[in-house]
Amino acid sequence: MRIDIITVLPELLSGFLNESIVGRAQRKGLVEIHLHNLRDYTLDKWRRVDDYPFGGFAGMVMQCEPIDRCISALTEQRHYDEVIYTSPDGERFSQPLANELSLLENIIILCGHYKGIDQRIREHLITREISIGDYVLTGGELAAAVMADAVVRILPGAIGDGQSALSDSFQDGLLSAPVYTRPAEYKGWRVPDILLSGHEAKIKEWELQQSVERTRRLRPDLLETTRSGDGS
């Protein structure tokens, strides 16, 4: 898989993307992540990539030309399955969406900034707009990092224990069950006896019950979404 990220702040992403699971996945050859400084694609001698919006609105808008030049340079080299723009008004990022993106071969992520990008880019070059939540960030770099991390960690081989990623919260529409580790008792706080029983079937049953109960208590909206998806 290849992920190309277009940004005006590549230094904000380079450290994060070269560490932990994402960094190891790159070193193992499971994914290529390339950062592209948008300022390298402007013809402005001051390397500006934004300008005042028509109509007298407040703020600055990212210009068409540098974005078009960068995306065109990339698409001339290979086909991209998606050209994603990080936008507060995009579709909500979720685990199912991360799973979907992980099956693609090449994607571009354009990090928004300022008051956004020229609408013509959204109409002619962007294939998908994605939001990580109903709030506004200084720029789309954090959103791009979140998406890259969520996608890369479920690539086969990215995590040593492949079953670990498959049992994460949201993979089956439920929150994960509580987890414990040694010691079995600490300060009088005991691990549930069922987890020490070695009875795999009963442990799985307990795990599901805990997941459902936890989801009902903390995120009942997920259960409603599951019911709607089932048509029930």
PASEBA-1860 file (N, C-alpha, C; in nm, 3 decimals):
! residues 232
1> MRIDIITV> 0.084/-0.119/0.000/0.000/0.000/0.000/0.088/0.124/0.000 ~ 0.039/0.232/-0.065/0.111/0.358/-0.067/0.016/0.470/-0.026 ~ 0.063/0.556/0.066/-0.014/0.672/0.110/0.070/0.796/0.085 ~ 0.018/0.888/0.004/0.084/1.016/-0.020/0.007/1.124/0.051 ~ 0.076/1.201/0.135/0.011/1.306/0.214/0.064/1.441/0.168 ~ -0.028/1.527/0.127/0.006/1.662/0.082/-0.021/1.759/0.196 ~ 0.079/1.837/0.234/0.070/1.920/0.354/0.158/2.043/0.342 ~ 0.126/2.146/0.418/0.215/2.262/0.427/0.307/2.249/0.549
9> LPELLSGF> 0.287/2.144/0.629/0.368/2.123/0.749/0.416/1.978/0.757 ~ 0.502/1.935/0.664/0.548/1.795/0.667/0.621/1.758/0.794 ~ 0.690/1.856/0.856/0.763/1.827/0.979/0.670/1.788/1.093 ~ 0.545/1.830/1.085/0.448/1.795/1.188/0.412/1.647/1.183 ~ 0.429/1.585/1.067/0.390/1.446/1.047/0.507/1.349/1.047 ~ 0.624/1.395/1.008/0.735/1.302/0.985/0.772/1.221/1.109 ~ 0.778/1.285/1.225/0.814/1.213/1.346/0.712/1.106/1.381 ~ 0.585/1.143/1.380/0.479/1.049/1.416/0.477/0.928/1.323
17> LNESIVGR> 0.488/0.952/1.193/0.472/0.844/1.096/0.593/0.752/1.089 ~ 0.701/0.788/1.153/0.819/0.703/1.151/0.841/0.628/1.282 ~ 0.743/0.635/1.370/0.753/0.568/1.499/0.647/0.460/1.514 ~ 0.663/0.376/1.616/0.564/0.278/1.658/0.522/0.186/1.544 ~ 0.396/0.146/1.542/0.346/0.048/1.446/0.357/0.100/1.303 ~ 0.326/0.228/1.282/0.331/0.283/1.146/0.475/0.283/1.094 ~ 0.568/0.321/1.178/0.708/0.320/1.138/0.758/0.180/1.108 ~ 0.721/0.083/1.194/0.764/-0.056/1.172/0.704/-0.112/1.043
25> AQRKGLVE> 0.578/-0.077/1.017/0.513/-0.126/0.895/0.585/-0.076/0.771 ~ 0.634/0.047/0.777/0.711/0.100/0.664/0.844/0.027/0.649 ~ 0.910/0.005/0.760/1.040/-0.063/0.755/1.026/-0.208/0.709 ~ 0.911/-0.268/0.735/0.884/-0.406/0.690/0.836/-0.411/0.545 ~ 0.818/-0.295/0.484/0.775/-0.292/0.344/0.627/-0.315/0.324 ~ 0.546/-0.301/0.431/0.402/-0.323/0.420/0.331/-0.201/0.365 ~ 0.391/-0.084/0.383/0.330/0.040/0.337/0.439/0.141/0.307 ~ 0.414/0.226/0.208/0.500/0.341/0.181/0.420/0.466/0.213
33> IHLHNLRD> 0.478/0.555/0.293/0.412/0.682/0.323/0.505/0.794/0.279 ~ 0.458/0.877/0.187/0.538/0.986/0.134/0.472/1.119/0.166 ~ 0.552/1.213/0.219/0.504/1.346/0.250/0.545/1.443/0.140 ~ 0.453/1.528/0.099/0.479/1.625/-0.007/0.448/1.765/0.045 ~ 0.550/1.849/0.045/0.533/1.986/0.090/0.464/2.066/-0.021 ~ 0.344/2.112/0.004/0.267/2.183/-0.098/0.341/2.307/-0.147 ~ 0.424/2.366/-0.063/0.496/2.487/-0.102/0.597/2.461/-0.214 ~ 0.634/2.334/-0.232/0.725/2.300/-0.341/0.656/2.307/-0.477
41> YTLDKWRR> 0.525/2.322/-0.479/0.450/2.318/-0.604/0.388/2.453/-0.640 ~ 0.426/2.558/-0.569/0.377/2.690/-0.603/0.480/2.764/-0.687 ~ 0.433/2.852/-0.774/0.521/2.935/-0.855/0.547/3.070/-0.789 ~ 0.485/3.093/-0.675/0.502/3.217/-0.602/0.643/3.225/-0.542 ~ 0.711/3.336/-0.562/0.850/3.347/-0.514/0.859/3.345/-0.363 ~ 0.748/3.376/-0.296/0.746/3.371/-0.149/0.693/3.236/-0.099 ~ 0.669/3.144/-0.190/0.621/3.009/-0.158/0.484/3.010/-0.090 ~ 0.404/3.110/-0.121/0.268/3.116/-0.066/0.177/3.020/-0.140
49> VDDYPFGG> 0.087/2.958/-0.066/-0.009/2.864/-0.127/-0.153/2.904/-0.095 ~ -0.171/3.025/-0.039/-0.305/3.069/-0.002/-0.326/3.212/-0.048 ~ -0.451/3.254/-0.052/-0.486/3.391/-0.092/-0.620/3.427/-0.031 ~ -0.656/3.557/-0.043/-0.783/3.604/0.011/-0.900/3.548/-0.069 ~ -1.009/3.515/-0.005/-1.126/3.462/-0.078/-1.200/3.571/-0.152 ~ -1.255/3.537/-0.268/-1.345/3.627/-0.338/-1.469/3.650/-0.253 ~ -1.525/3.768/-0.265/-1.648/3.797/-0.192/-1.625/3.869/-0.062 ~ -1.499/3.888/-0.024/-1.469/3.963/0.097/-1.486/3.886/0.225
57> FAGMVMQC> -1.489/3.752/0.218/-1.503/3.672/0.340/-1.374/3.674/0.421 ~ -1.384/3.641/0.549/-1.267/3.641/0.637/-1.181/3.519/0.612 ~ -1.053/3.530/0.648/-0.962/3.417/0.640/-0.891/3.406/0.507 ~ -0.815/3.296/0.492/-0.739/3.270/0.370/-0.780/3.134/0.315 ~ -0.763/3.117/0.184/-0.805/2.994/0.116/-0.687/2.935/0.040 ~ -0.671/2.805/0.048/-0.564/2.738/-0.025/-0.595/2.742/-0.175 ~ -0.495/2.779/-0.253/-0.513/2.804/-0.396/-0.522/2.676/-0.479 ~ -0.585/2.691/-0.595/-0.598/2.579/-0.688/-0.464/2.530/-0.741
65> EPIDRCIS> -0.383/2.625/-0.791/-0.267/2.587/-0.871/-0.169/2.493/-0.800 ~ -0.119/2.525/-0.680/-0.022/2.433/-0.619/-0.080/2.296/-0.589 ~ -0.209/2.293/-0.549/-0.272/2.164/-0.521/-0.285/2.082/-0.648 ~ -0.329/2.147/-0.755/-0.343/2.079/-0.884/-0.208/2.030/-0.935 ~ -0.106/2.111/-0.923/0.028/2.073/-0.970/0.080/1.951/-0.893 ~ 0.056/1.948/-0.761/0.104/1.837/-0.679/0.028/1.708/-0.710 ~ -0.105/1.717/-0.711/-0.185/1.598/-0.739/-0.157/1.546/-0.880 ~ -0.144/1.637/-0.976/-0.116/1.596/-1.113/0.018/1.526/-1.124
73> ALTEQRHY> 0.118/1.576/-1.052/0.250/1.513/-1.054/0.244/1.371/-1.001 ~ 0.161/1.349/-0.900/0.147/1.215/-0.842/0.067/1.122/-0.934 ~ -0.045/1.172/-0.986/-0.131/1.086/-1.067/-0.069/1.054/-1.204 ~ 0.029/1.132/-1.246/0.099/1.098/-1.370/0.188/0.975/-1.352 ~ 0.224/0.945/-1.226/0.313/0.834/-1.197/0.240/0.703/-1.168 ~ 0.116/0.712/-1.117/0.043/0.591/-1.080/-0.105/0.624/-1.064 ~ -0.186/0.521/-1.062/-0.329/0.538/-1.038/-0.355/0.543/-0.888 ~ -0.443/0.632/-0.847/-0.482/0.642/-0.707/-0.628/0.603/-0.692
81> DEVIYTSP> -0.654/0.516/-0.595/-0.790/0.469/-0.571/-0.878/0.578/-0.510 ~ -0.818/0.661/-0.426/-0.892/0.771/-0.364/-0.799/0.892/-0.350 ~ -0.856/1.012/-0.370/-0.789/1.137/-0.337/-0.874/1.200/-0.227 ~ -0.824/1.193/-0.105/-0.902/1.229/0.014/-0.866/1.369/0.062 ~ -0.967/1.444/0.097/-0.947/1.577/0.156/-0.996/1.573/0.300 ~ -0.912/1.616/0.394/-0.951/1.618/0.535/-1.035/1.743/0.560 ~ -1.163/1.722/0.583/-1.257/1.835/0.591/-1.355/1.813/0.704 ~ -1.387/1.918/0.784/-1.485/1.902/0.891/-1.623/1.862/0.842
89> DGERFSQP> -1.653/1.891/0.714/-1.786/1.855/0.665/-1.785/1.729/0.580 ~ -1.677/1.648/0.592/-1.671/1.521/0.521/-1.744/1.411/0.596 ~ -1.746/1.292/0.539/-1.807/1.177/0.607/-1.725/1.143/0.730 ~ -1.791/1.090/0.831/-1.723/1.063/0.959/-1.631/0.942/0.946 ~ -1.506/0.959/0.988/-1.412/0.848/0.988/-1.453/0.745/1.091 ~ -1.441/0.617/1.057/-1.484/0.509/1.146/-1.399/0.387/1.120 ~ -1.414/0.287/1.205/-1.338/0.163/1.186/-1.375/0.094/1.055 ~ -1.504/0.083/1.020/-1.537/0.024/0.889/-1.473/0.099/0.773
97> LANELSLL> -1.466/0.233/0.782/-1.403/0.310/0.676/-1.253/0.284/0.673 ~ -1.190/0.272/0.790/-1.047/0.239/0.795/-1.023/0.102/0.732 ~ -1.111/0.007/0.761/-1.099/-0.127/0.701/-1.108/-0.117/0.548 ~ -1.203/-0.036/0.501/-1.222/-0.020/0.356/-1.097/0.040/0.291 ~ -1.043/0.145/0.351/-0.925/0.210/0.294/-0.802/0.120/0.296 ~ -0.794/0.030/0.395/-0.678/-0.058/0.406/-0.670/-0.157/0.291 ~ -0.779/-0.176/0.218/-0.782/-0.269/0.106/-0.738/-0.204/-0.025 ~ -0.717/-0.072/-0.022/-0.678/0.000/-0.143/-0.527/-0.008/-0.165
105> ENIIILCG> -0.486/0.024/-0.286/-0.343/0.016/-0.319/-0.273/0.151/-0.301 ~ -0.334/0.257/-0.354/-0.272/0.389/-0.347/-0.377/0.493/-0.309 ~ -0.346/0.577/-0.210/-0.436/0.687/-0.175/-0.355/0.815/-0.153 ~ -0.419/0.926/-0.181/-0.365/1.058/-0.152/-0.451/1.120/-0.042 ~ -0.386/1.184/0.055/-0.457/1.259/0.158/-0.410/1.403/0.150 ~ -0.501/1.494/0.121/-0.472/1.637/0.117/-0.513/1.699/0.250 ~ -0.418/1.759/0.320/-0.446/1.820/0.449/-0.498/1.962/0.428 ~ -0.617/1.988/0.476/-0.673/2.122/0.467/-0.603/2.219/0.561
113> HYKGIDQR> -0.616/2.348/0.532/-0.559/2.453/0.618/-0.638/2.581/0.597 ~ -0.616/2.675/0.688/-0.679/2.806/0.679/-0.832/2.790/0.676 ~ -0.900/2.857/0.582/-1.046/2.844/0.571/-1.085/2.732/0.476 ~ -0.987/2.653/0.433/-1.016/2.543/0.343/-0.949/2.560/0.208 ~ -0.990/2.479/0.112/-0.931/2.483/-0.021/-1.032/2.538/-0.121 ~ -0.982/2.589/-0.231/-1.067/2.640/-0.338/-1.166/2.531/-0.378 ~ -1.293/2.568/-0.385/-1.400/2.472/-0.413/-1.378/2.394/-0.542 ~ -1.309/2.453/-0.639/-1.288/2.386/-0.767/-1.202/2.260/-0.752
121> IREHLITR> -1.113/2.260/-0.655/-1.034/2.139/-0.628/-1.126/2.030/-0.575 ~ -1.218/2.067/-0.487/-1.310/1.970/-0.430/-1.401/1.911/-0.539 ~ -1.438/1.995/-0.635/-1.529/1.950/-0.739/-1.462/1.863/-0.846 ~ -1.334/1.891/-0.875/-1.270/1.827/-0.990/-1.162/1.724/-0.956 ~ -1.101/1.734/-0.838/-0.988/1.644/-0.808/-1.011/1.553/-0.687 ~ -1.089/1.598/-0.592/-1.111/1.519/-0.470/-1.217/1.413/-0.496 ~ -1.189/1.290/-0.453/-1.286/1.182/-0.469/-1.360/1.150/-0.340 ~ -1.304/1.195/-0.227/-1.367/1.162/-0.099/-1.324/1.266/0.005
129> EISIGDYV> -1.419/1.309/0.087/-1.389/1.401/0.196/-1.420/1.331/0.327 ~ -1.325/1.339/0.422/-1.338/1.265/0.547/-1.310/1.357/0.666 ~ -1.391/1.345/0.768/-1.375/1.419/0.893/-1.350/1.321/1.007 ~ -1.262/1.358/1.101/-1.241/1.270/1.216/-1.327/1.312/1.336 ~ -1.408/1.417/1.320/-1.496/1.457/1.430/-1.557/1.593/1.406 ~ -1.657/1.625/1.484/-1.728/1.752/1.468/-1.659/1.863/1.546 ~ -1.542/1.898/1.500/-1.465/2.008/1.559/-1.366/2.054/1.454 ~ -1.307/2.170/1.474/-1.215/2.227/1.376/-1.074/2.227/1.433
137> LTGGELAA> -0.978/2.177/1.355/-0.838/2.177/1.392/-0.765/2.287/1.315 ~ -0.645/2.321/1.360/-0.565/2.421/1.290/-0.537/2.378/1.147 ~ -0.515/2.249/1.129/-0.489/2.195/0.995/-0.525/2.049/0.989 ~ -0.521/1.993/0.870/-0.561/1.854/0.851/-0.453/1.752/0.881 ~ -0.336/1.798/0.927/-0.227/1.703/0.951/-0.261/1.600/1.059 ~ -0.323/1.645/1.167/-0.359/1.550/1.272/-0.463/1.451/1.222 ~ -0.557/1.498/1.142/-0.657/1.408/1.084/-0.589/1.306/0.992 ~ -0.493/1.350/0.912/-0.422/1.259/0.821/-0.344/1.156/0.901
145> AVMADAVV> -0.283/1.198/1.012/-0.208/1.105/1.096/-0.300/1.001/1.158 ~ -0.417/1.046/1.205/-0.515/0.953/1.263/-0.558/0.850/1.160 ~ -0.590/0.896/1.040/-0.635/0.803/0.936/-0.524/0.705/0.897 ~ -0.403/0.757/0.879/-0.291/0.670/0.841/-0.266/0.564/0.948 ~ -0.269/0.604/1.074/-0.245/0.509/1.183/-0.353/0.401/1.186 ~ -0.479/0.443/1.176/-0.590/0.347/1.182/-0.587/0.250/1.065 ~ -0.546/0.297/0.948/-0.541/0.212/0.829/-0.421/0.118/0.834 ~ -0.304/0.171/0.867/-0.181/0.090/0.862/-0.182/-0.021/0.965
153> RILPGAIG> -0.235/0.005/1.083/-0.227/-0.095/1.191/-0.307/-0.221/1.161 ~ -0.402/-0.214/1.066/-0.478/-0.334/1.034/-0.428/-0.403/0.907 ~ -0.320/-0.352/0.848/-0.261/-0.423/0.736/-0.202/-0.554/0.786 ~ -0.219/-0.664/0.713/-0.163/-0.791/0.756/-0.013/-0.781/0.781 ~ 0.029/-0.820/0.901/0.170/-0.817/0.937/0.214/-0.692/1.010 ~ 0.129/-0.589/1.016/0.167/-0.465/1.083/0.176/-0.484/1.234 ~ 0.086/-0.565/1.289/0.089/-0.598/1.431/0.130/-0.743/1.445 ~ 0.219/-0.770/1.539/0.270/-0.906/1.556/0.159/-1.008/1.573
161> DGQSALSD> 0.061/-0.975/1.657/-0.054/-1.063/1.678/-0.169/-1.011/1.593 ~ -0.190/-1.072/1.479/-0.292/-1.025/1.387/-0.431/-1.025/1.446 ~ -0.458/-1.117/1.539/-0.590/-1.123/1.601/-0.616/-1.002/1.690 ~ -0.508/-0.939/1.736/-0.525/-0.824/1.824/-0.600/-0.711/1.756 ~ -0.563/-0.679/1.632/-0.630/-0.572/1.559/-0.775/-0.608/1.531 ~ -0.801/-0.736/1.504/-0.937/-0.779/1.470/-1.030/-0.775/1.590 ~ -0.973/-0.773/1.711/-1.057/-0.771/1.831/-1.065/-0.632/1.894 ~ -1.013/-0.532/1.824/-1.019/-0.396/1.876/-1.163/-0.347/1.885
169> SFQDGLLS> -1.182/-0.241/1.964/-1.313/-0.176/1.968/-1.356/-0.134/1.828 ~ -1.485/-0.143/1.802/-1.550/-0.100/1.678/-1.537/-0.198/1.563 ~ -1.450/-0.299/1.571/-1.437/-0.392/1.459/-1.567/-0.467/1.435 ~ -1.640/-0.498/1.542/-1.768/-0.567/1.526/-1.885/-0.479/1.568 ~ -1.861/-0.348/1.572/-1.966/-0.256/1.611/-1.986/-0.244/1.761 ~ -1.897/-0.305/1.838/-1.905/-0.300/1.984/-1.775/-0.248/2.044 ~ -1.783/-0.195/2.165/-1.662/-0.161/2.238/-1.597/-0.289/2.289 ~ -1.467/-0.286/2.309/-1.396/-0.403/2.359/-1.433/-0.433/2.504
177> APVYTRPA> -1.422/-0.559/2.541/-1.442/-0.599/2.680/-1.323/-0.551/2.764 ~ -1.339/-0.539/2.896/-1.226/-0.501/2.981/-1.112/-0.602/2.969 ~ -0.989/-0.555/2.983/-0.872/-0.643/2.977/-0.791/-0.630/3.105 ~ -0.722/-0.738/3.140/-0.643/-0.743/3.263/-0.512/-0.813/3.235 ~ -0.412/-0.789/3.322/-0.286/-0.862/3.312/-0.234/-0.889/3.453 ~ -0.119/-0.952/3.464/-0.065/-0.990/3.596/-0.024/-0.867/3.677 ~ -0.036/-0.877/3.808/-0.076/-0.992/3.889/-0.228/-1.010/3.891 ~ -0.271/-1.129/3.928/-0.414/-1.159/3.932/-0.483/-1.084/4.045
185> EYKGWRVP> -0.407/-1.043/4.146/-0.462/-0.964/4.256/-0.364/-0.854/4.291 ~ -0.415/-0.732/4.304/-0.330/-0.618/4.338/-0.408/-0.525/4.429 ~ -0.354/-0.505/4.550/-0.419/-0.419/4.649/-0.562/-0.463/4.677 ~ -0.587/-0.592/4.665/-0.721/-0.645/4.688/-0.811/-0.637/4.565 ~ -0.760/-0.583/4.455/-0.837/-0.573/4.331/-0.812/-0.699/4.250 ~ -0.916/-0.781/4.231/-0.898/-0.911/4.168/-0.944/-0.911/4.022 ~ -0.874/-0.990/3.945/-0.916/-1.017/3.808/-1.037/-1.109/3.814 ~ -1.139/-1.090/3.730/-1.255/-1.180/3.730/-1.214/-1.327/3.720
193> DILLSGHE> -1.273/-1.410/3.803/-1.236/-1.551/3.809/-1.248/-1.621/3.674 ~ -1.346/-1.581/3.593/-1.367/-1.649/3.465/-1.243/-1.641/3.377 ~ -1.168/-1.530/3.386/-1.050/-1.514/3.301/-0.934/-1.601/3.346 ~ -0.942/-1.653/3.467/-0.838/-1.742/3.520/-0.876/-1.888/3.509 ~ -0.996/-1.913/3.456/-1.049/-2.050/3.454/-0.988/-2.136/3.345 ~ -0.941/-2.073/3.237/-0.889/-2.152/3.124/-0.999/-2.209/3.036 ~ -1.124/-2.180/3.067/-1.237/-2.232/2.989/-1.265/-2.137/2.873 ~ -1.212/-2.170/2.756/-1.214/-2.077/2.643/-1.355/-2.036/2.601
201> AKIKEWEL> -1.446/-2.131/2.593/-1.582/-2.101/2.548/-1.651/-2.005/2.646 ~ -1.636/-2.031/2.775/-1.699/-1.944/2.875/-1.634/-1.805/2.875 ~ -1.503/-1.801/2.852/-1.434/-1.671/2.847/-1.486/-1.590/2.728 ~ -1.505/-1.655/2.612/-1.557/-1.587/2.494/-1.699/-1.535/2.521 ~ -1.779/-1.616/2.591/-1.915/-1.574/2.624/-1.913/-1.453/2.717 ~ -1.823/-1.457/2.816/-1.808/-1.344/2.909/-1.762/-1.219/2.833 ~ -1.671/-1.237/2.741/-1.617/-1.125/2.664/-1.727/-1.056/2.584 ~ -1.812/-1.135/2.518/-1.921/-1.078/2.441/-2.021/-1.006/2.530
209> QQSVERTR> -2.054/-1.068/2.643/-2.148/-1.005/2.736/-2.095/-0.870/2.785 ~ -1.966/-0.869/2.817/-1.904/-0.745/2.864/-1.902/-0.638/2.755 ~ -1.875/-0.680/2.631/-1.872/-0.586/2.519/-2.008/-0.523/2.497 ~ -2.112/-0.605/2.499/-2.247/-0.555/2.479/-2.287/-0.461/2.592 ~ -2.260/-0.504/2.717/-2.297/-0.422/2.832/-2.222/-0.289/2.830 ~ -2.095/-0.294/2.798/-2.012/-0.173/2.795/-2.061/-0.077/2.686 ~ -2.094/-0.134/2.571/-2.143/-0.052/2.461/-2.276/0.011/2.495 ~ -2.365/-0.068/2.557/-2.496/-0.016/2.595/-2.482/0.099/2.695
217> RLRPDLLE> -2.384/0.088/2.783/-2.366/0.189/2.888/-2.293/0.313/2.838 ~ -2.189/0.292/2.756/-2.103/0.404/2.716/-2.133/0.460/2.578 ~ -2.174/0.375/2.484/-2.199/0.418/2.346/-2.324/0.352/2.290 ~ -2.441/0.380/2.349/-2.565/0.316/2.300/-2.593/0.347/2.153 ~ -2.536/0.457/2.102/-2.557/0.492/1.962/-2.502/0.385/1.868 ~ -2.397/0.314/1.911/-2.340/0.207/1.829/-2.439/0.092/1.814 ~ -2.510/0.061/1.921/-2.609/-0.046/1.913/-2.723/-0.007/1.821 ~ -2.762/0.120/1.825/-2.868/0.169/1.737/-2.824/0.159/1.591
225> TTRSGDGS> -2.696/0.191/1.566/-2.644/0.184/1.429/-2.642/0.041/1.381 ~ -2.604/-0.053/1.471/-2.601/-0.195/1.433/-2.740/-0.245/1.400 ~ -2.838/-0.207/1.480/-2.977/-0.249/1.454/-3.026/-0.193/1.321 ~ -2.993/-0.068/1.294/-3.035/-0.005/1.168/-2.972/-0.075/1.049 ~ -2.844/-0.113/1.065/-2.773/-0.181/0.957/-2.831/-0.318/0.930 ~ -2.888/-0.382/1.033/-2.949/-0.513/1.017/-3.092/-0.503/0.965 ~ -3.142/-0.379/0.962/-3.280/-0.359/0.920/-3.381/-0.393/1.027 ~ -3.334/-0.406/1.150/-3.423/-0.442/1.259/-3.473/-0.319/1.333
END
